[in-house]
Amino acid sequence: MTVTIEKLENNEVKLNIEVESAVSAFEYEKACKRLAKRVNVPGFRQGKAPKNILEKYVGIAALQKEVLESILPTILETAIEENNFDVITSPSVESYEFADDKSLKVVARFELKPEVNLPDYKNMVVEIEEFKQKENAVDEELRRIAERFSELKDITDRKSLNTDLVNIDFSGYVDGEEIKGGSAKNYVLDLGNSNFIDGFAQQLVGHSTGDEFKIKVAFPENYHDEKLKGKDAEFNIKINAIKERILPEINDDLAKRANPKFTTLEELKKDVQEYLDNASKAENERRTSIKIFENLLDKTDIKIQNNMINREIQALMGEFKHRISMQGGNFDEILEKEGHQKMYDRMKEEAVKRIKTSLIVGKIAQEEKITITNDDIQGRIAGLANMYRTSTADIVGEIQKNPNLLNSINQQIIIDKVTKYLIDKTKVNYKK
């Protein structure tokens, strides 16, 4: 067998393969025997039809295809391994030809990963705005802990304050039509920690139990529901009850309630400070990693072929459509509003960024021999189980049902390891 390699534009490779007649003839005989066992030829027991009869019954083309399917995977795999090709698409057969002497010629092609020319990533210097906790961060965290053990007291002799919780009935309207999912009965809203749109909770302050009134709000321009983006809305409100949160004293008893291992408030404060320090470190590492990859994306030379970009655009489009569907939106309406070209350009920009980031991470992992261990995978599975409040066995079961999930886990592990490696090698200057 001989294989001639032809490198094409756009990171494509063409293989011209010629299989000697002795090999292809031998494989043809084997194909005849296999097919004879799978088809019923009238007048013959299964597997006993002579080759000439089988050729007439199923056709020589079917037998030749059987030969190709049998020997081609091994041929292509060998060619890829011997030439250290970093393949990103499965090889496709462009043409094949069986000669009269039974020799076989095959032309196949596939795409390679683009070449990645990295800058000096071991001596980078980045500048970020340092994240610092507020001076009273410990006191605020202690108050949040106290709120977990607070008691609620019914209020009947005053109006609502911005620290109260209110039980309300509400229904919302835009352009006179009721908002889908925009109404509820006996909804408990924390006026000081509301995740409703701006202006909603604030207008519920200063009212008494039993009050019925209207409020007006505006949905933000970046609201997830396309039908409500930037729209003015009116809500009918009824205050059913007002409750005041009574906080326990922040003392040794609270520390014991927060965690049985603590006996004093000082121990709880120390634990809170450690938590805040770790949170600050994580945030500064996040900011550093963003800056690192901005630099790498800007300075790394990669020529990405259009086919690769188009596949990534399709993947992004599929993810976007799925998110819109889960939010109850209509993808076609969003596409019509944004415009086909504008959405395509936006998706293309994101696709190129995602491809380049993936290639950079892969190249650095290869250069620095950063690999995935079984402990890494087990640790990530345990983390997922904890996040979704399920067992590791359930996560493993999901992986078995969806192999792509394991690929996603492996990819995230490599990204995290490469990111940590880069942060360790990078000098960080904080903006003054």
C-alpha positions in Angstrom: 0.0 0.0 0.0 1.3 3.5 -0.8 0.0 6.8 0.6 0.7 10.1 -1.0 0.0 13.2 1.1 -1.1 16.5 -0.5 -1.4 19.5 1.8 -4.1 21.9 0.6 -5.3 25.4 1.5 -7.5 26.0 4.6 -5.6 23.4 6.7 -6.9 20.5 4.6 -5.0 17.4 3.7 -5.7 15.0 0.8 -4.5 11.4 0.9 -4.0 9.5 -2.3 -4.1 5.8 -1.3 -3.2 2.9 -3.5 -3.8 -0.6 -2.2 -2.0 -3.4 -4.1 -4.2 -5.9 -6.0 -3.1 -8.8 -3.8 -4.4 -7.0 -0.7 -7.6 -5.7 -2.2 -8.4 -9.0 -3.9 -8.0 -10.8 -0.5 -10.3 -8.2 1.2 -12.8 -8.6 -1.7 -13.0 -12.4 -1.0 -13.5 -11.8 2.7 -16.2 -9.2 1.9 -18.0 -11.8 -0.3 -18.0 -14.3 2.6 -19.3 -11.7 5.1 -22.1 -10.5 2.8 -23.1 -14.1 1.9 -23.9 -14.7 5.6 -26.0 -11.6 5.9 -28.2 -11.9 2.7 -30.6 -14.6 1.6 -30.0 -15.6 -2.0 -32.9 -17.6 -3.5 -32.0 -21.2 -4.1 -29.0 -21.2 -1.7 -28.6 -21.7 2.0 -27.5 -18.6 3.9 -23.7 -18.2 3.5 -23.4 -20.8 0.7 -24.1 -18.7 -2.4 -21.1 -18.8 -4.9 -19.2 -15.5 -5.4 -20.4 -15.1 -9.0 -24.1 -15.5 -8.0 -23.6 -13.2 -5.0 -22.1 -10.5 -7.3 -25.2 -10.6 -9.5 -27.6 -10.6 -6.6 -26.2 -7.8 -4.5 -24.1 -6.0 -7.1 -20.3 -5.6 -7.4 -20.7 -2.0 -6.1 -22.1 -3.3 -2.8 -19.2 -5.7 -2.4 -16.6 -3.0 -3.2 -18.2 -0.7 -0.6 -17.9 -3.6 1.9 -14.2 -3.8 1.1 -13.8 0.0 1.7 -15.6 -0.1 5.0 -13.5 -2.9 6.1 -10.0 -1.7 5.3 -10.3 2.1 5.0 -10.4 2.9 8.8 -7.1 1.1 9.4 -5.5 2.7 6.4 -6.5 6.2 7.4 -5.7 5.7 11.1 -2.2 4.5 10.1 -1.6 7.5 7.8 -2.7 9.9 10.5 -0.5 8.4 13.2 2.6 8.0 11.0 2.4 11.7 10.0 1.3 13.0 13.4 -1.7 14.8 11.9 -3.8 16.7 14.5 -7.2 15.9 12.9 -10.4 17.9 13.7 -12.8 16.2 11.2 -13.4 12.6 10.3 -11.8 11.8 7.0 -14.2 11.8 4.1 -13.8 9.7 0.9 -13.7 11.9 -2.1 -13.5 9.1 -4.6 -12.4 5.5 -5.0 -11.7 3.2 -7.9 -11.2 -0.6 -8.3 -9.0 -1.4 -11.3 -9.3 -4.4 -13.5 -6.4 -6.0 -11.7 -8.3 -5.6 -8.4 -6.0 -2.9 -7.1 -7.8 -0.1 -5.2 -7.2 3.7 -5.4 -8.8 5.9 -2.8 -8.8 9.7 -2.4 -9.7 11.0 1.1 -9.4 14.3 2.7 -9.8 15.8 6.2 -9.1 19.0 8.1 -6.2 19.6 10.5 -6.2 21.9 13.5 -4.8 25.3 12.6 -1.2 25.9 13.5 -0.9 27.9 16.8 2.0 30.4 17.0 2.1 31.4 20.7 3.7 34.5 22.1 5.8 34.3 25.3 3.2 33.1 27.7 5.5 32.4 30.6 6.6 36.0 31.3 3.5 38.0 30.8 2.7 41.1 32.8 -0.9 42.2 33.2 -2.5 45.2 34.9 -5.9 44.8 36.7 -8.0 46.8 39.0 -7.6 45.0 42.4 -10.7 43.7 44.1 -10.9 44.6 47.7 -13.5 43.9 50.3 -15.3 46.8 52.0 -13.9 47.8 55.3 -17.1 46.6 57.1 -17.3 43.4 55.0 -17.0 41.2 58.1 -19.8 43.1 59.9 -22.0 42.8 56.8 -21.4 39.1 56.5 -22.1 38.6 60.2 -25.4 40.4 59.7 -26.3 38.1 56.8 -25.6 35.1 59.1 -27.8 36.7 61.7 -30.6 37.1 59.1 -30.5 33.3 58.6 -31.6 32.9 62.2 -34.0 35.8 62.3 -37.7 35.6 63.3 -40.5 37.3 61.6 -43.0 39.6 63.5 -46.4 40.6 62.1 -46.7 44.4 61.7 -50.1 46.0 62.0 -49.4 49.4 63.5 -47.2 51.0 60.9 -46.4 51.2 57.2 -43.9 49.1 55.4 -40.2 49.9 55.6 -37.5 48.9 53.1 -36.2 46.3 55.6 -39.6 44.5 55.8 -41.0 41.5 54.0 -44.4 41.9 52.5 -47.0 39.3 51.4 -48.6 40.6 48.2 -51.0 39.8 45.4 -49.9 41.3 42.1 -50.7 41.3 38.4 -48.8 43.0 35.6 -49.8 44.5 32.3 -48.0 45.8 29.2 -50.0 47.7 26.6 -53.2 46.6 28.4 -52.4 42.9 28.1 -51.6 40.7 31.1 -47.9 39.6 31.3 -47.5 35.9 31.0 -46.2 34.7 34.4 -46.5 38.3 35.7 -49.0 37.6 38.5 -49.1 35.8 41.8 -51.1 35.4 45.0 -49.6 35.6 48.5 -46.1 36.2 47.2 -43.5 37.0 49.9 -41.1 39.8 48.8 -38.1 40.9 50.7 -38.1 44.7 50.1 -34.5 45.0 51.1 -33.2 42.2 48.9 -35.6 42.1 45.9 -34.6 40.5 42.6 -37.6 42.1 40.9 -37.0 44.8 38.2 -35.8 48.2 39.5 -38.5 50.3 41.0 -40.9 47.5 41.9 -39.9 46.8 45.5 -39.2 50.5 46.2 -42.8 51.5 45.4 -44.1 49.0 48.0 -42.5 50.9 50.8 -44.7 53.2 52.9 -47.9 51.2 52.5 -50.2 49.5 55.1 -51.7 46.1 55.3 -54.8 45.9 53.1 -53.7 48.7 50.8 -54.5 48.2 47.1 -52.7 50.4 44.5 -51.0 50.5 41.2 -47.3 51.0 40.4 -45.5 51.7 37.1 -42.1 50.2 36.2 -40.0 49.8 33.0 -38.4 46.6 31.9 -34.7 47.0 31.2 -33.4 47.0 27.6 -31.4 43.8 28.2 -34.4 41.9 29.7 -34.3 38.2 28.7 -37.9 38.2 27.3 -37.8 39.9 23.9 -41.5 40.9 24.2 -40.9 42.9 27.4 -37.5 44.5 26.7 -37.7 48.3 27.4 -41.5 48.1 27.8 -43.4 50.2 30.4 -45.6 48.1 32.6 -48.3 48.6 35.3 -48.9 46.3 38.2 -51.9 46.0 40.5 -50.7 45.5 44.1 -52.5 44.4 47.2 -50.6 44.2 50.6 -51.8 41.2 52.5 -49.3 41.3 55.3 -46.2 43.1 56.5 -43.5 41.3 58.5 -40.5 42.7 60.3 -37.3 40.6 60.5 -36.1 40.4 64.1 -32.4 39.6 64.2 -30.6 37.8 67.0 -27.7 39.4 68.7 -24.4 38.9 67.1 -22.6 37.1 70.0 -21.2 33.8 71.0 -24.7 32.2 70.9 -25.0 33.2 67.2 -21.6 31.7 66.5 -22.7 28.4 68.0 -25.9 28.4 66.0 -24.0 29.2 62.8 -21.6 26.3 63.2 -21.5 23.8 66.2 -17.7 23.7 65.9 -17.5 27.4 67.1 -17.8 28.4 70.7 -17.1 32.1 70.5 -17.9 35.0 68.2 -14.2 35.5 67.5 -14.0 32.1 66.0 -16.9 32.9 63.7 -15.3 36.2 62.7 -12.0 34.5 61.9 -13.9 32.0 59.7 -15.8 34.9 58.0 -12.5 36.7 57.4 -10.9 33.6 55.8 -14.0 33.2 53.6 -13.8 36.9 52.4 -10.0 36.6 51.8 -10.6 33.5 49.6 -13.4 35.3 47.8 -11.1 38.3 47.1 -8.3 36.0 45.9 -10.7 34.2 43.6 -12.1 37.4 42.1 -8.6 38.8 41.5 -7.6 35.5 39.8 -10.7 35.7 37.7 -9.8 39.3 36.6 -6.2 38.2 36.0 -7.3 35.2 33.8 -9.5 37.5 31.7 -6.6 39.9 31.1 -4.3 37.0 30.3 -6.6 35.5 27.7 -7.3 38.9 26.2 -3.5 39.3 25.7 -3.1 35.8 24.3 -6.0 36.2 21.9 -4.6 39.5 20.7 -1.0 38.3 20.2 -1.4 34.6 19.1 -1.3 34.0 15.4 -3.8 31.5 14.2 -5.3 31.2 10.8 -8.7 29.5 11.2 -10.4 27.9 8.2 -13.9 29.0 7.4 -15.3 25.5 7.7 -14.2 25.4 11.3 -15.8 28.8 12.0 -19.1 27.9 10.3 -19.3 24.7 12.4 -18.8 26.7 15.6 -21.4 29.3 14.5 -23.9 26.5 14.0 -23.1 25.1 17.5 -23.5 28.6 19.1 -26.7 29.1 17.2 -28.0 25.8 18.5 -27.1 26.8 22.1 -28.8 30.2 21.7 -32.0 28.7 20.3 -32.1 26.2 23.2 -31.7 29.0 25.8 -34.4 31.1 24.1 -36.7 28.1 24.0 -36.1 27.4 27.8 -37.0 31.0 28.5 -40.2 30.7 26.6 -39.0 33.0 23.8 -39.3 32.8 20.0 -36.0 32.5 18.2 -37.5 33.5 14.8 -38.9 36.7 16.3 -35.5 37.5 17.8 -33.7 36.8 14.5 -36.2 39.0 12.6 -35.7 41.8 15.1 -31.9 41.7 15.3 -31.5 40.9 11.6 -29.9 37.9 10.0 -26.6 39.5 9.1 -26.2 41.3 12.5 -26.8 38.0 14.3 -24.4 36.1 12.0 -21.7 38.7 12.6 -22.2 38.5 16.3 -22.1 34.7 16.3 -19.0 34.7 14.1 -17.1 37.0 16.4 -17.9 34.8 19.4 -17.1 31.6 17.4 -13.7 32.9 16.4 -13.0 33.9 20.0 -14.1 30.5 21.3 -12.1 28.5 18.7 -8.9 30.6 19.3 -9.2 30.2 23.1 -9.7 26.4 22.8 -6.7 26.1 20.5 -4.5 28.2 22.7 -5.4 26.2 25.8 -4.8 23.0 23.9 -1.4 24.1 22.6 -0.2 25.3 26.0 -1.4 22.0 27.6 0.6 20.1 25.0 3.7 22.3 25.4 3.7 22.0 29.2 2.5 18.4 29.3 -0.6 19.4 31.3 -2.8 16.3 31.4 -6.0 15.0 33.1 -5.8 12.5 35.8 -8.5 10.2 37.2 -8.4 12.1 40.4 -9.2 15.3 38.4 -12.3 13.7 36.9 -13.4 12.2 40.2 -13.0 15.6 41.8 -15.0 17.3 39.2 -17.8 14.7 39.4 -17.9 15.1 43.1 -18.2 18.9 42.6 -21.0 18.5 40.2 -22.8 16.1 42.5 -22.5 18.7 45.3 -23.7 21.5 43.1 -26.8 19.7 41.9 -27.4 18.1 45.3 -27.3 14.6 44.0 -25.0 11.6 44.2 -21.8 10.9 42.2 -23.5 7.7 41.0 -26.2 9.9 39.4 -23.6 12.1 37.7 -21.8 9.0 36.4 -25.1 7.7 35.1 -25.7 10.9 33.2 -22.2 10.7 31.7 -22.9 7.1 30.5 -26.0 8.3 28.8 -24.4 11.4 27.3 -20.7 10.9 26.4 -20.4 14.5 25.4 -20.8 15.4 29.0 -17.5 13.7 29.8 -15.8 15.6 27.0 -17.2 18.8 28.5 -15.8 17.9 31.9 -12.4 17.1 30.5 -12.3 20.3 28.5 -13.2 22.4 31.6 -10.5 20.5 33.7 -7.8 21.4 31.1 -9.0 25.0 30.9 -8.8 25.3 34.7 -5.3 23.7 34.8 -3.9 25.8 32.0 -5.4 29.0 33.5 -3.8 28.2 36.9 -0.5 27.6 35.2 -0.7 30.9 33.4 -1.7 32.8 36.5 1.3 31.3 38.4 3.6 32.4 35.6 2.2 35.9 35.2 3.2 39.1 37.0 0.2 41.1 38.1 0.3 44.9 38.6 -2.6 46.5 40.3 -3.8 49.8 39.0 -3.2 52.8 41.2 
